Amino acid sequence: MAYTPYPQSYYAFSANPAPQRPPLIGEHETDVCVIGAGYTGLSTALFLLENGFRVTVLEAAQVGFGASGRNGGQIVNSYSRDIDVIERNTNSQAAALMGQMAFEGGRVIRERIERYNIQCDLKNGGVFAAFTSRQMEHLEAQKRLWERYGHTQLELLDRQAIRRVVACDNYVGGLLDHTGGHIHPLNLALGEAAAVESLGGVIHEQSPVVRIERGTTPVAHTSQGRVRAKFLVVAGNAYLGNLLPELAAKSMPCGSQVIATEPLSEELALSLLPQDYCVEDCNYLLDYYRLSADRRLIYGGGVTYGARDPANIEAIIRPKLLNTFPQLQNVKIDFAWTGNFLLTLSRLPQVGRIGDNIYYSQGCSGHGVTYTHLAGKVLAEALRGQAERFDAFAGLPHYPFPGGRLFRIPLTALGAGYYQLRDRLGV
Ligand SMILES: Cc1cc2nc3c(=O)[nH]c(=O)nc-3n(C[C@H](O)[C@H](O)[C@H](O)COP(=O)(O)OP(=O)(O)OC[C@H]3O[C@@H](n4cnc5c(N)ncnc54)[C@H](O)[C@@H]3O)c2cc1C
């Protein structure tokens, strides 16, 4: 059977030692079979195991192979569309619940790191950086909105204040979220996988699920084995393909590209980001960056709709990096990689249940590090019979992308191009 390794990312290069888990062979039976060992699958597995369920996780490649092991590592609160959008798109009770949950994912991550002693270079503090006064007004509104839902650790930064935390002259100001932050994303996933196993959970790698047999006890089939379970949790996100056609119709895989520089001198690194905060800008197609523990600048941006891998990632991202930090003109890029996230038309997560026993959460559309950790908790609650918070997410309306399978990619790119142009013009 084909072996799927990690992509050649900085994260795979600097991953903590981890065992290779054997593929699934033969017939198995468990309470919950989780498909996908990214944050959604691992977080769900952990919450279930902590509550006495037997859990088997089937991963097509390796733990954290997908977006969870390749992302910008930024702990960003709330969702890809903010709570005000949710307030306009659902009933007030569900919106209130989702507002209360908007800052919970970050707390779940920190609890996991603490409880299971996960070594993943956690740093606190995340900055949203504004290029224009219009974006700054949006950040002021975001602060008021988040405060309305109880988040008090936010600080507006004027032009001078943001210059003290990011050595870039392009910003007019920003918003510092003291409960944001950053992590080594793959090491977080690997630590969570070890935690799953420490509680008796079973993980099989190199075990793509090729078919789901629906029924009173659904079965996940791989090429060499099968797992019969009381419940399935589908957590394959942008890498799931067409395993559940009803999900694929309302979501679209998209790629984002990341580069990592060579290690910078301590002096240079601290001159760029003196407080070691992570930063994302406020553009529709945004740039995001931070320092790694060994002082590389990790810089991401760019979106490819339909998730085709660009031939030359450095050629796309390096100009963005130099636009932010021209002082890095001569820096060498050691790693360049791409990863896929799953976009929905509303950019809100797609959560639900098929029949009585197949649960899913996917499509957090860009910001997913915190949401996926929350999702694990919410899915586990639903399996335990407490579905109030799950139902709030499941009630969010989702629609197919315009253009059908043939034209949805060019049409979405066109729509994004419109917003990109508005960002460029500063309107
Ligand atoms: C380049 C990039 C940068 C990002 N940066 C940030 C950031 O800085 N902050 C932020 O909040 N969010 C960021 N995101 C988004 C975030 O990483 C994702 O939302 C999140 O990791 C999704 O986790 P997941 O577990 O749902 O999916 P994934 O991590 O993609 O995991 C899905 C897993 O399921 C497996 N799988 C798929 N199909 C099958 C199958 N049939 N059988 C078995 N296994 C299967 C895959 O191999 C994969 O390991 C970024 C995403 C990308 C791509």
The ligand as an SDF file (V2000), in Angstrom:
LIG
                    3D

 53 58  0  0  0  0  0  0  0  0999 V2000
   -1.4860   26.7850    5.2700 C   0  0  0  0  0  0  0  0  0  0  0  0
   -2.5380   26.9520    6.3130 C   0  0  0  0  0  0  0  0  0  0  0  0
   -2.3610   27.8970    7.3050 C   0  0  0  0  0  0  0  0  0  0  0  0
   -3.3200   28.0560    8.3080 C   0  0  0  0  0  0  0  0  0  0  0  0
   -3.0590   28.9030    9.3410 N   0  0  0  0  0  0  0  0  0  0  0  0
   -3.9360   28.9900   10.3590 C   0  0  0  0  0  0  0  0  0  0  0  0
   -3.6290   29.7780   11.4990 C   0  0  0  0  0  0  0  0  0  0  0  0
   -2.5510   30.3320   11.6370 O   0  0  0  0  0  0  0  0  0  0  0  0
   -4.5920   29.8890   12.4710 N   0  0  0  0  0  0  0  0  0  0  0  0
   -5.7990   29.2670   12.3680 C   0  0  0  0  0  0  0  0  0  0  0  0
   -6.6430   29.4230   13.2590 O   0  0  0  0  0  0  0  0  0  0  0  0
   -6.0800   28.4360   11.3360 N   0  0  0  0  0  0  0  0  0  0  0  0
   -5.1730   28.2780   10.3380 C   0  0  0  0  0  0  0  0  0  0  0  0
   -5.4360   27.4190    9.3260 N   0  0  0  0  0  0  0  0  0  0  0  0
   -6.6360   26.5730    9.3940 C   0  0  0  0  0  0  0  0  0  0  0  0
   -6.4490   25.3920   10.3530 C   0  0  0  0  0  0  0  0  0  0  0  0
   -5.1730   24.8540   10.2190 O   0  0  0  0  0  0  0  0  0  0  0  0
   -7.5010   24.3300   10.0470 C   0  0  0  0  0  0  0  0  0  0  0  0
   -8.7840   24.9370   10.1360 O   0  0  0  0  0  0  0  0  0  0  0  0
   -7.4790   23.1560   11.0110 C   0  0  0  0  0  0  0  0  0  0  0  0
   -6.1910   22.6650   11.2090 O   0  0  0  0  0  0  0  0  0  0  0  0
   -8.3740   22.0520   10.4690 C   0  0  0  0  0  0  0  0  0  0  0  0
   -8.2290   20.9120   11.2810 O   0  0  0  0  0  0  0  0  0  0  0  0
   -9.0060   19.5740   10.9150 P   0  0  0  0  0  0  0  0  0  0  0  0
   -8.6400   18.5710   11.9220 O   0  0  0  0  0  0  0  0  0  0  0  0
  -10.4550   19.8820   10.7570 O   0  0  0  0  0  0  0  0  0  0  0  0
   -8.4660   19.2020    9.4660 O   0  0  0  0  0  0  0  0  0  0  0  0
   -7.0190   18.6590    9.0380 P   0  0  0  0  0  0  0  0  0  0  0  0
   -5.9730   19.1450    9.9480 O   0  0  0  0  0  0  0  0  0  0  0  0
   -6.8510   18.9560    7.6020 O   0  0  0  0  0  0  0  0  0  0  0  0
   -7.1070   17.1120    9.2940 O   0  0  0  0  0  0  0  0  0  0  0  0
   -7.8600   16.2500    8.4940 C   0  0  0  0  0  0  0  0  0  0  0  0
   -7.1900   14.8900    8.5450 C   0  0  0  0  0  0  0  0  0  0  0  0
   -8.0740   13.9210    8.0360 O   0  0  0  0  0  0  0  0  0  0  0  0
   -7.3250   13.0000    7.2650 C   0  0  0  0  0  0  0  0  0  0  0  0
   -8.2630   12.3670    6.3410 N   0  0  0  0  0  0  0  0  0  0  0  0
   -8.9210   12.9390    5.3100 C   0  0  0  0  0  0  0  0  0  0  0  0
   -9.6850   12.0350    4.6840 N   0  0  0  0  0  0  0  0  0  0  0  0
   -9.5080   10.8600    5.3240 C   0  0  0  0  0  0  0  0  0  0  0  0
  -10.0040    9.5550    5.1170 C   0  0  0  0  0  0  0  0  0  0  0  0
  -10.8500    9.2610    4.1200 N   0  0  0  0  0  0  0  0  0  0  0  0
   -9.5980    8.5810    5.9560 N   0  0  0  0  0  0  0  0  0  0  0  0
   -8.7610    8.8470    6.9770 C   0  0  0  0  0  0  0  0  0  0  0  0
   -8.2450   10.0770    7.1990 N   0  0  0  0  0  0  0  0  0  0  0  0
   -8.6130   11.0770    6.3820 C   0  0  0  0  0  0  0  0  0  0  0  0
   -6.2600   13.8420    6.6040 C   0  0  0  0  0  0  0  0  0  0  0  0
   -5.1530   13.0650    6.1790 O   0  0  0  0  0  0  0  0  0  0  0  0
   -5.9110   14.8260    7.6920 C   0  0  0  0  0  0  0  0  0  0  0  0
   -4.8460   14.4110    8.5060 O   0  0  0  0  0  0  0  0  0  0  0  0
   -4.5000   27.2660    8.2850 C   0  0  0  0  0  0  0  0  0  0  0  0
   -4.6980   26.3280    7.2750 C   0  0  0  0  0  0  0  0  0  0  0  0
   -3.7310   26.1630    6.3090 C   0  0  0  0  0  0  0  0  0  0  0  0
   -3.9370   25.1250    5.2500 C   0  0  0  0  0  0  0  0  0  0  0  0
  1  2  1  0
  2  3  1  0
  2 52  2  0
  3  4  2  0
  4  5  1  0
  4 50  1  0
  5  6  2  0
  6  7  1  0
  6 13  1  0
  7  8  2  0
  7  9  1  0
  9 10  1  0
 10 11  2  0
 10 12  1  0
 12 13  2  0
 13 14  1  0
 14 15  1  0
 14 50  1  0
 15 16  1  0
 16 17  1  0
 16 18  1  0
 18 19  1  0
 18 20  1  0
 20 21  1  0
 20 22  1  0
 22 23  1  0
 23 24  1  0
 24 25  2  0
 24 26  1  0
 24 27  1  0
 27 28  1  0
 28 29  2  0
 28 30  1  0
 28 31  1  0
 31 32  1  0
 32 33  1  0
 33 34  1  0
 33 48  1  0
 34 35  1  0
 35 36  1  0
 35 46  1  0
 36 37  1  0
 36 45  1  0
 37 38  2  0
 38 39  1  0
 39 40  1  0
 39 45  2  0
 40 41  1  0
 40 42  2  0
 42 43  1  0
 43 44  2  0
 44 45  1  0
 46 47  1  0
 46 48  1  0
 48 49  1  0
 50 51  2  0
 51 52  1  0
 52 53  1  0
M  END
$$$$
